[in-house]
Amino acid sequence: MALGGWVYMMTNKPFGMLYIGVTAYLASRVHQHRIDTGSAYCRRYGLKILVFAEQHGTIQDAIAREKMLKAWKRSWKDELIATINPEWADLYDQLH
């Protein structure tokens, strides 16, 4: 059975640096970022706050969405985050 996928965004503060990633296991991947074993980019800029997560039926759909979001203007990404998370709160605790 094929796994679904998640597109997610990490930041260091509201309207701060952004990282867009894709994973099949969201809670595990975010935990990796929080303990500095995730991406080098997140480690370099201290991106430990999960501000956006979007589930997809297949990992291929998630990858396609990730590529689309990476091509967006920054203001569009900020607006997307604000639609689901207007306070830019850390969503990590909601994963458990």
Secondary structure, 3 states (H helix, E strand, C coil): CCCCEEEEEEECCCCCCEEEEEECCHHHHHHHHHCCCCCHHHHHHCCCEEEEEEEECCHHHHHHHHHHHHHCCHHHHHHHHHHHCCCCCCCHHHHC
